[in-house]
Amino acid sequence: MKQQLLTVTENTPVTAAVYRMRLEAPGLEQQKPGGFVNIRLDGLFLRRPISVYDSEPGSLTILYKVVGKGTEQMAGMKAGNTLDVLTGLGNGYDLSKAGDSPLLLGGGAGVPPLYLLAKRLTAAGKNVHVVLGFNTAEEVFGEEDFKALGCEVAVTTADGSYGTKGFVTDALPADYSYFFTCGPEPMLRAVWRAAKTSGQFSFEERMGCGFGACMGCSCKTVTGYKRICREGPVLEKEEILWAKNR
């Protein structure tokens, strides 16, 4: 984990509610696929955890949905503004288990952490299949970005206004070697039941500190309690307990 002052170089809408922000700083290290950053915002006590969409030496990109005061403040920022950011947070995805034909499943705000993962997997010569799920056509984003990497991409919408009508589990390919997923818990539960292989799940939890000190995002697993911000947000399929309090 590092605390860094990053400069906004891009902040543009990609849908009515989702924005793309690029942040830069000399010496900024490449981030892990599935990792996140924690952003300090003026007048707000808690930092905002945001998944990393893309990362290169000296820069990172996030995609965020405007849902409250913090993200509303972010949406109003211009190039040249600076942000106090904790970088290098979370355990990230373990790419070594992907096999030759990994499957990536993202739902809504769970799509962003999958892009950097897809970028690294395609660079390693993997045949990557991606399924993106949204409620309506107006919410769809990321499809062209994944296609530009060479991924096979399917899109589902709950209302059938774009792509396959239904959910990500309605567009699973016949064969895949392993899967990686991120999205709302109902979607993750459905993937856990439908998947034919082992896989990794990235969870979204309310976080206090974002680096393991407050214990506020702890959850029970097969091997005991784990902090989503520190030992997570990625957990393997076999260690997940779908307890009533999760």
Backbone bond lengths (Angstrom), bond angles and torsions (degrees), N, CA, C in turn:
res aa  C-N    CA-C-N  psi(-1)  N-CA   C-N-CA  omega(-1)  CA-C   N-CA-C  phi
1 M - - - 1.459 - - 1.524 110.33 -
2 K 1.313 116.48 135.16 1.459 122.32 175.18 1.526 109.66 -132.58
3 Q 1.329 115.94 142.26 1.459 121.23 172.67 1.513 107.67 -98.62
4 Q 1.343 116.59 121.64 1.455 120.97 -174.65 1.514 111.10 -137.82
5 L 1.326 115.68 150.81 1.455 121.70 173.61 1.523 107.39 -95.87
6 L 1.329 115.95 113.91 1.457 121.62 -175.92 1.526 110.19 -109.22
7 T 1.316 115.58 146.99 1.460 121.58 -179.11 1.521 110.79 -102.71
8 V 1.318 116.08 132.07 1.463 121.83 176.89 1.523 108.72 -73.37
9 T 1.339 116.77 124.87 1.470 120.32 176.18 1.531 111.58 -114.81
10 E 1.319 116.90 -13.74 1.468 122.00 176.55 1.521 108.86 -154.03
11 N 1.330 117.18 139.96 1.465 121.57 175.33 1.520 107.68 -155.54
12 T 1.332 115.91 90.31 1.452 120.85 -171.84 1.531 111.26 -129.76
13 P 1.336 117.95 147.96 1.465 120.20 178.59 1.521 111.29 -74.93
14 V 1.336 116.37 141.29 1.464 121.37 173.52 1.527 110.77 -110.67
15 T 1.334 116.85 -21.37 1.470 123.74 167.80 1.522 105.61 -141.14
16 A 1.325 116.70 -173.97 1.466 119.85 179.85 1.518 112.25 -63.05
17 A 1.342 117.33 -27.10 1.462 120.14 -175.24 1.520 114.76 -121.13
18 V 1.331 118.34 -10.16 1.466 121.68 -175.61 1.530 110.11 -110.02
19 Y 1.340 115.27 132.92 1.459 122.07 -179.38 1.523 110.83 -118.09
20 R 1.330 114.56 150.78 1.459 122.12 173.15 1.529 108.01 -108.37
21 M 1.341 116.58 124.25 1.463 121.30 178.43 1.525 109.66 -123.38
22 R 1.321 115.36 128.32 1.460 121.37 175.55 1.525 108.12 -105.77
23 L 1.325 115.98 132.79 1.461 122.72 -177.97 1.524 109.17 -124.08
24 E 1.338 116.68 139.98 1.451 120.23 -177.05 1.519 111.16 -134.05
25 A 1.322 115.01 152.93 1.463 122.21 173.65 1.522 108.43 -165.96
26 P 1.325 118.29 141.41 1.466 120.30 175.64 1.530 109.86 -60.26
27 G 1.311 116.48 134.01 1.450 120.27 177.65 1.515 115.38 82.05
28 L 1.335 117.36 1.72 1.461 119.89 177.97 1.530 109.50 -65.73
29 E 1.317 116.61 124.18 1.458 121.12 -177.09 1.517 111.93 -80.85
30 Q 1.333 115.99 157.27 1.452 120.50 174.03 1.522 109.42 -64.28
31 Q 1.332 115.63 140.71 1.449 121.93 -178.21 1.529 110.35 -94.64
32 K 1.335 116.10 162.13 1.459 122.04 -179.01 1.531 111.07 -83.80
33 P 1.335 118.60 141.21 1.465 120.14 171.88 1.528 109.88 -59.57
34 G 1.323 116.97 126.40 1.456 121.04 -177.83 1.512 113.59 91.74
35 G 1.343 117.69 -5.69 1.455 121.38 176.70 1.522 111.22 -81.49
36 F 1.338 115.37 175.96 1.458 118.62 -179.69 1.520 110.82 -144.72
37 V 1.322 115.40 167.94 1.459 122.74 174.73 1.523 108.32 -118.81
38 N 1.325 116.52 160.98 1.455 121.75 -179.62 1.525 107.82 -125.65
39 I 1.315 116.44 118.61 1.461 122.30 -168.16 1.532 111.20 -106.76
40 R 1.328 116.05 129.42 1.458 121.66 175.46 1.517 109.30 -88.31
41 L 1.346 116.16 133.15 1.461 121.34 -178.60 1.525 109.88 -126.14
42 D 1.314 116.59 143.39 1.463 122.19 -176.11 1.527 111.50 -58.58
43 G 1.327 115.62 131.42 1.453 121.10 174.68 1.512 115.56 81.64
44 L 1.325 117.91 0.59 1.462 121.77 -178.62 1.527 109.37 -117.87
45 F 1.327 116.75 133.47 1.459 121.61 -173.59 1.518 111.83 -71.07
46 L 1.329 117.13 -48.29 1.459 120.59 -176.77 1.526 111.38 -92.13
47 R 1.320 115.30 141.81 1.463 120.07 172.58 1.530 109.81 -68.75
48 R 1.328 116.03 160.76 1.470 121.92 178.06 1.520 110.23 -105.01
49 P 1.359 117.64 117.57 1.468 120.15 177.42 1.531 110.66 -79.37
50 I 1.325 116.45 128.34 1.466 122.35 -178.53 1.521 109.00 -132.95
51 S 1.329 117.08 131.25 1.462 121.57 178.29 1.525 111.20 -66.45
52 V 1.323 115.81 148.46 1.469 121.33 176.64 1.525 108.76 -83.06
53 Y 1.323 116.34 127.29 1.465 122.03 178.50 1.528 110.98 -88.12
54 D 1.338 116.22 -46.19 1.454 121.21 -179.68 1.522 108.52 -147.13
55 S 1.312 116.57 158.97 1.460 120.49 -176.64 1.512 110.90 -155.73
56 E 1.321 115.07 134.73 1.456 123.85 172.27 1.522 107.28 -136.92
57 P 1.334 118.71 161.87 1.461 118.94 175.55 1.530 110.16 -56.53
58 G 1.321 116.79 123.80 1.455 121.44 179.20 1.506 115.59 92.41
59 S 1.340 118.30 -7.54 1.463 119.56 -179.29 1.524 111.32 -154.17
60 L 1.324 115.06 155.92 1.462 120.81 170.26 1.519 108.20 -144.56
61 T 1.327 115.25 155.55 1.453 121.76 179.83 1.517 109.19 -124.13
62 I 1.333 115.70 136.97 1.459 121.30 175.06 1.519 108.92 -122.08
63 L 1.327 116.49 149.56 1.449 123.08 168.27 1.515 106.39 -116.11
64 Y 1.313 117.51 127.42 1.460 121.08 -176.62 1.525 110.70 -135.56
65 K 1.332 115.07 148.45 1.455 121.80 178.54 1.513 109.88 -99.77
66 V 1.317 117.10 133.40 1.461 122.24 -179.98 1.519 108.57 -77.99
67 V 1.342 115.93 109.27 1.466 120.65 -176.13 1.522 112.99 -131.84
68 G 1.331 118.89 -7.78 1.462 120.78 -177.08 1.513 111.14 -164.95
69 K 1.348 116.03 -167.67 1.464 121.36 -174.57 1.528 112.06 -60.86
70 G 1.338 115.90 -41.79 1.456 118.65 -177.44 1.513 113.00 -63.85
71 T 1.311 116.71 -51.25 1.466 120.13 -178.49 1.530 111.45 -71.73
72 E 1.331 117.65 -26.71 1.466 119.79 173.40 1.524 109.95 -64.45
73 Q 1.335 115.84 -41.31 1.462 120.35 177.07 1.521 110.52 -62.73
74 M 1.326 116.75 -41.90 1.460 120.17 178.92 1.523 111.90 -63.45
75 A 1.317 117.09 -39.37 1.464 120.93 -178.01 1.526 112.36 -62.90
76 G 1.329 117.29 -23.43 1.460 121.16 -179.34 1.519 114.07 -89.34
77 M 1.316 117.95 -0.14 1.459 120.83 -176.61 1.524 111.69 -78.26
78 K 1.332 114.43 149.99 1.455 121.87 -177.66 1.522 110.59 -116.63
79 A 1.319 115.97 163.54 1.463 120.77 174.97 1.517 109.40 -57.05
80 G 1.324 116.14 132.43 1.452 121.31 -177.82 1.515 113.22 104.92
81 N 1.347 117.38 -22.62 1.466 120.87 174.23 1.523 109.32 -65.89
82 T 1.322 117.49 154.58 1.460 121.27 179.18 1.520 110.81 -120.50
83 L 1.331 115.45 153.96 1.465 122.38 179.93 1.521 109.62 -134.27
84 D 1.333 115.66 140.58 1.455 123.17 173.24 1.530 106.85 -84.70
85 V 1.336 116.69 115.56 1.466 120.72 -171.14 1.531 110.76 -130.19
86 L 1.335 115.65 134.34 1.459 121.32 168.16 1.524 106.99 -90.22
87 T 1.314 117.81 121.43 1.463 121.92 -177.16 1.528 110.90 -111.12
88 G 1.333 115.47 165.91 1.463 120.84 176.15 1.510 114.33 73.83
89 L 1.332 117.90 29.99 1.461 121.79 -177.36 1.530 111.75 -93.60
90 G 1.337 116.46 152.28 1.454 122.00 178.03 1.522 112.81 86.25
91 N 1.329 115.01 157.97 1.463 119.36 -178.41 1.525 113.07 -81.19
92 G 1.330 118.24 -27.75 1.458 121.27 179.77 1.521 113.32 75.81
93 Y 1.329 115.42 172.43 1.463 122.03 179.74 1.523 111.00 -78.29
94 D 1.326 116.24 146.36 1.463 122.87 174.66 1.521 108.03 -95.35
95 L 1.328 116.79 103.23 1.460 122.08 -175.35 1.518 113.04 -73.18
96 S 1.323 117.43 -16.83 1.464 120.45 -174.54 1.521 112.70 -66.41
97 K 1.321 118.34 -16.64 1.456 121.88 -177.01 1.521 113.33 -97.72
98 A 1.330 117.61 4.05 1.464 122.10 -170.11 1.522 114.76 -65.54
99 G 1.317 118.28 -32.92 1.450 119.93 -172.52 1.514 111.27 73.48
100 D 1.332 116.47 -166.43 1.467 120.18 -175.42 1.519 114.01 -83.93
101 S 1.344 117.98 -27.01 1.469 120.85 -174.09 1.523 110.60 -132.61
102 P 1.336 117.81 70.14 1.463 119.98 -178.39 1.529 112.71 -73.32
103 L 1.320 114.32 153.05 1.460 123.02 178.90 1.517 109.01 -114.13
104 L 1.330 116.89 131.35 1.456 122.92 178.31 1.516 108.85 -114.86
105 L 1.336 117.13 126.35 1.461 122.84 -176.89 1.519 109.60 -122.85
106 G 1.339 117.09 117.61 1.460 120.96 -178.67 1.503 111.84 -128.06
107 G 1.329 115.82 139.21 1.456 120.28 178.53 1.516 111.81 -122.58
108 G 1.337 118.18 117.34 1.461 122.56 175.61 1.511 112.95 56.01
109 A 1.339 116.39 -120.99 1.462 121.52 -179.45 1.523 112.02 -66.55
110 G 1.339 118.09 -7.63 1.456 121.81 176.37 1.513 113.86 -86.36
111 V 1.324 117.67 -1.27 1.467 121.10 179.14 1.534 112.75 -71.38
112 P 1.335 120.08 -43.99 1.474 120.60 -172.42 1.517 116.99 -51.05
113 P 1.349 121.89 -45.74 1.472 118.19 -177.53 1.516 114.81 -66.19
114 L 1.336 117.33 -11.56 1.460 120.32 -178.60 1.530 113.18 -82.87
115 Y 1.344 117.95 -19.29 1.465 118.92 -175.78 1.523 112.23 -67.92
116 L 1.333 117.26 -48.74 1.459 119.70 179.05 1.525 110.56 -63.38
117 L 1.328 116.61 -35.18 1.464 121.03 175.34 1.522 110.30 -61.19
118 A 1.328 117.08 -47.81 1.469 121.34 179.29 1.525 110.67 -61.88
119 K 1.309 116.31 -38.30 1.471 121.18 -179.73 1.522 110.80 -61.94
120 R 1.337 116.22 -43.81 1.466 120.28 -179.49 1.535 111.09 -71.51
121 L 1.322 117.04 -37.47 1.467 120.30 -179.04 1.520 111.77 -69.24
122 T 1.323 117.72 -42.97 1.467 120.19 178.73 1.525 110.57 -66.94
123 A 1.324 117.35 -35.06 1.460 120.53 177.41 1.520 111.35 -64.83
124 A 1.341 115.77 -25.94 1.464 120.99 178.48 1.525 112.25 -87.90
125 G 1.332 116.81 5.21 1.459 120.85 176.34 1.514 115.10 86.69
126 K 1.336 117.63 15.06 1.457 120.68 -179.96 1.531 111.28 -80.58
127 N 1.325 116.26 149.30 1.460 122.25 174.08 1.522 107.45 -90.87
128 V 1.320 116.60 98.65 1.461 121.98 -169.83 1.527 111.33 -97.86
129 H 1.336 115.81 126.30 1.461 121.86 174.29 1.521 107.94 -108.63
130 V 1.326 116.59 132.67 1.463 122.20 -176.72 1.522 110.07 -122.89
131 V 1.335 116.98 133.74 1.461 122.33 172.78 1.520 107.66 -121.61
132 L 1.340 115.55 122.33 1.460 122.26 -178.82 1.523 109.35 -112.27
133 G 1.330 117.25 130.57 1.456 120.85 -178.10 1.512 112.60 -117.19
134 F 1.340 115.93 136.46 1.461 122.32 179.27 1.528 108.99 -140.91
135 N 1.330 116.18 170.46 1.467 120.16 177.41 1.522 111.91 -79.77
136 T 1.345 116.63 -45.53 1.465 121.67 -176.77 1.528 110.04 -139.89
137 A 1.331 116.49 168.67 1.469 122.02 179.73 1.524 111.49 -61.01
138 E 1.334 117.54 -33.44 1.462 121.45 -177.82 1.525 112.40 -65.28
139 E 1.327 117.35 -19.53 1.461 120.72 -177.01 1.528 113.13 -94.91
140 V 1.322 118.07 -6.16 1.467 121.37 -173.71 1.533 110.95 -69.10
141 F 1.326 116.09 132.24 1.453 121.99 173.34 1.530 108.85 -150.31
142 G 1.314 115.68 160.60 1.461 121.40 174.91 1.514 115.83 88.54
143 E 1.326 118.82 -16.15 1.465 120.98 -174.55 1.527 111.80 -56.41
144 E 1.325 117.40 -49.40 1.461 120.47 -177.10 1.523 111.86 -69.32
145 D 1.326 117.26 -32.13 1.461 120.40 177.89 1.525 110.85 -62.97
146 F 1.329 116.58 -44.95 1.466 119.97 179.10 1.523 111.14 -67.53
147 K 1.323 117.30 -39.43 1.464 120.23 178.53 1.520 111.12 -62.90
148 A 1.331 116.72 -36.20 1.464 120.92 -179.82 1.526 111.60 -64.69
149 L 1.320 117.34 -23.49 1.461 121.56 176.39 1.527 111.94 -79.21
150 G 1.328 116.41 -14.16 1.456 120.82 -176.92 1.517 113.55 99.64
151 C 1.326 117.43 10.77 1.468 121.28 178.98 1.526 110.96 -76.89
152 E 1.333 115.59 150.74 1.451 121.12 168.12 1.525 106.71 -84.27
153 V 1.335 117.28 122.04 1.460 120.57 -170.99 1.520 111.74 -121.07
154 A 1.333 115.93 131.43 1.463 122.69 171.43 1.524 107.95 -121.35
155 V 1.321 116.39 143.30 1.468 121.69 179.50 1.521 109.13 -122.43
156 T 1.319 116.30 136.24 1.463 121.25 174.91 1.522 109.56 -120.05
157 T 1.318 115.40 148.25 1.468 120.81 172.15 1.522 108.29 -132.12
158 A 1.311 115.47 140.30 1.459 120.52 -176.54 1.519 112.03 -62.66
159 D 1.346 117.10 -32.71 1.463 120.19 -178.28 1.525 113.24 -95.20
160 G 1.345 117.00 -0.57 1.462 119.87 178.40 1.507 115.26 76.12
161 S 1.327 118.39 12.87 1.468 121.15 -177.67 1.523 113.13 -77.80
162 Y 1.345 117.04 -10.73 1.464 120.64 176.74 1.517 108.24 -156.70
163 G 1.320 116.47 140.20 1.462 120.63 177.37 1.519 112.41 64.83
164 T 1.322 115.92 -146.16 1.457 122.76 179.98 1.523 110.53 -80.38
165 K 1.306 117.73 132.81 1.462 120.24 177.10 1.526 109.15 -74.82
166 G 1.314 116.08 127.61 1.457 120.30 178.97 1.510 111.69 132.70
167 F 1.330 115.17 -145.23 1.458 121.44 -174.84 1.540 109.49 -123.28
168 V 1.321 116.71 175.78 1.470 119.18 -175.85 1.525 111.77 -58.63
169 T 1.311 116.70 -31.34 1.469 119.80 179.88 1.528 112.49 -70.91
170 D 1.348 117.07 -11.61 1.463 120.90 176.72 1.526 112.11 -87.65
171 A 1.334 117.09 -1.39 1.468 120.18 -178.25 1.520 111.49 -129.34
172 L 1.321 116.87 25.91 1.466 119.94 179.17 1.526 110.28 -66.66
173 P 1.335 118.01 134.66 1.468 119.88 176.02 1.521 110.39 -70.27
174 A 1.321 116.07 162.46 1.466 120.30 -177.86 1.515 112.24 -66.83
175 D 1.326 116.33 -37.06 1.467 120.08 -176.27 1.524 110.63 -133.07
176 Y 1.312 116.52 139.70 1.451 123.35 173.11 1.525 107.55 -160.92
177 S 1.317 116.15 153.71 1.463 120.67 -173.90 1.516 113.47 -88.29
178 Y 1.339 117.42 -24.65 1.456 122.57 -173.45 1.522 105.85 -172.32
179 F 1.333 118.40 164.39 1.462 118.57 177.41 1.524 111.91 -137.12
180 F 1.338 113.72 154.69 1.459 124.00 173.84 1.520 106.93 -129.93
181 T 1.333 117.67 138.23 1.457 118.60 -176.19 1.520 112.25 -146.40
182 C 1.325 115.60 154.46 1.453 122.83 175.03 1.524 107.89 -154.12
183 G 1.333 116.09 138.86 1.456 119.94 -179.68 1.510 110.91 166.15
184 P 1.327 116.87 -172.11 1.466 120.56 178.75 1.523 110.87 -65.40
185 E 1.319 116.47 154.06 1.462 119.82 -173.86 1.527 114.63 -57.66
186 P 1.340 120.80 -40.99 1.471 118.40 177.26 1.526 112.63 -57.17
187 M 1.329 116.96 -37.60 1.459 120.11 177.38 1.527 110.64 -67.22
188 L 1.335 116.78 -43.28 1.462 120.12 -179.78 1.524 111.31 -62.51
189 R 1.315 117.04 -39.15 1.464 120.46 177.27 1.524 110.36 -61.86
190 A 1.345 115.89 -42.68 1.461 120.19 -179.87 1.522 111.23 -64.84
191 V 1.323 117.06 -40.29 1.466 120.91 177.57 1.523 110.17 -65.17
192 W 1.316 117.40 -42.15 1.467 122.16 179.49 1.531 110.84 -56.84
193 R 1.342 116.26 -38.83 1.469 120.69 179.96 1.528 112.08 -76.72
194 A 1.328 117.69 -36.20 1.462 121.37 -170.94 1.529 114.27 -89.71
195 A 1.320 117.68 -23.29 1.469 120.42 -173.17 1.526 112.10 -65.97
196 K 1.330 115.73 141.80 1.463 122.53 -179.08 1.528 112.87 -91.93
197 T 1.329 116.82 -12.97 1.459 120.92 -176.12 1.525 109.73 -126.69
198 S 1.313 114.94 178.78 1.453 120.22 169.96 1.530 108.49 -72.31
199 G 1.323 116.19 167.21 1.456 119.22 -179.51 1.512 112.43 -173.24
200 Q 1.328 115.08 -178.81 1.458 121.97 -178.52 1.525 110.55 -125.42
201 F 1.327 115.38 136.26 1.462 123.55 -176.66 1.522 109.66 -114.29
202 S 1.318 117.53 130.60 1.455 121.78 173.73 1.522 108.20 -102.34
203 F 1.339 116.10 122.33 1.460 121.74 -174.58 1.522 112.45 -99.85
204 E 1.322 114.40 149.52 1.459 121.83 175.02 1.529 107.77 -107.57
205 E 1.319 116.90 121.57 1.463 121.69 179.05 1.520 109.24 -135.07
206 R 1.330 116.35 152.76 1.464 119.99 170.62 1.524 108.27 -67.29
207 M 1.328 116.70 131.58 1.458 121.03 -176.79 1.527 110.19 -121.99
208 G 1.336 114.85 141.59 1.452 119.67 174.67 1.519 110.14 -89.06
209 C 1.345 115.82 -70.65 1.469 119.57 -176.63 1.526 112.53 -87.21
210 G 1.344 117.43 -37.05 1.457 121.33 -178.11 1.513 114.90 89.28
211 F 1.363 117.68 -2.12 1.470 118.45 -178.83 1.525 112.84 -137.45
212 G 1.332 117.98 20.52 1.449 120.81 168.71 1.508 117.57 97.49
213 A 1.329 118.98 0.08 1.459 120.70 -175.41 1.525 113.63 -82.27
214 C 1.334 117.62 -36.24 1.465 120.03 -171.04 1.526 113.73 -89.08
215 M 1.317 118.24 -16.99 1.472 124.19 179.36 1.533 113.03 67.05
216 G 1.316 118.26 10.05 1.463 121.11 -174.48 1.507 115.28 -69.64
217 C 1.326 117.46 -19.93 1.465 119.79 -177.27 1.529 111.99 -109.15
218 S 1.335 117.15 23.38 1.465 120.56 -179.10 1.524 111.53 -68.77
219 C 1.322 115.81 145.00 1.460 121.28 175.74 1.525 108.82 -139.86
220 K 1.315 115.69 153.30 1.456 121.09 -177.98 1.522 110.09 -84.78
221 T 1.335 116.32 133.03 1.461 122.16 176.54 1.526 109.04 -126.26
222 V 1.324 115.95 177.79 1.468 121.12 179.02 1.521 111.27 -57.74
223 T 1.334 116.94 -32.87 1.463 121.17 -176.75 1.524 112.97 -101.95
224 G 1.347 117.13 16.77 1.458 120.80 179.61 1.509 111.91 112.24
225 Y 1.336 115.31 -172.65 1.464 119.75 -178.08 1.526 111.43 -77.55
226 K 1.330 115.20 139.51 1.461 121.42 176.63 1.526 109.26 -131.35
227 R 1.332 114.89 146.33 1.457 120.93 177.46 1.537 108.41 -88.91
228 I 1.324 116.10 123.14 1.462 120.32 -177.49 1.532 110.53 -60.44
229 C 1.326 118.18 -33.36 1.460 120.36 -178.08 1.522 113.00 -77.27
230 R 1.327 118.14 -21.93 1.464 120.94 -173.53 1.529 111.91 -113.45
231 E 1.343 117.60 -62.63 1.465 120.46 176.59 1.532 111.04 -76.44
232 G 1.328 117.12 -20.16 1.455 124.49 173.37 1.521 108.97 -103.34
233 P 1.331 118.45 -158.96 1.468 126.00 8.57 1.523 114.87 -78.44
234 V 1.349 116.28 -2.67 1.468 119.35 -177.06 1.524 110.30 -93.73
235 L 1.342 115.74 126.27 1.459 122.77 174.56 1.521 108.54 -124.23
236 E 1.332 115.84 149.63 1.461 119.52 178.45 1.528 110.62 -84.35
237 K 1.314 115.21 151.80 1.459 122.09 -175.55 1.523 112.28 -51.48
238 E 1.328 116.99 -42.84 1.459 121.65 -173.33 1.522 113.64 -71.35
239 E 1.323 118.83 -16.49 1.460 120.06 -178.52 1.529 113.36 -99.55
240 I 1.334 116.98 -2.89 1.461 120.26 -175.10 1.519 111.51 -82.39
241 L 1.313 116.20 133.32 1.467 123.09 172.86 1.518 107.20 -113.58
242 W 1.328 116.77 118.82 1.457 119.68 178.80 1.534 108.33 -85.75
243 A 1.325 115.79 66.01 1.464 120.33 179.73 1.521 110.36 -73.91
244 K 1.322 116.24 160.57 1.464 120.54 -177.85 1.526 112.58 -63.47
245 N 1.340 116.39 -26.74 1.460 118.57 -178.35 1.517 113.18 -88.87
246 R 1.343 117.89 5.45 1.479 119.74 176.56 1.507 110.40 -90.70
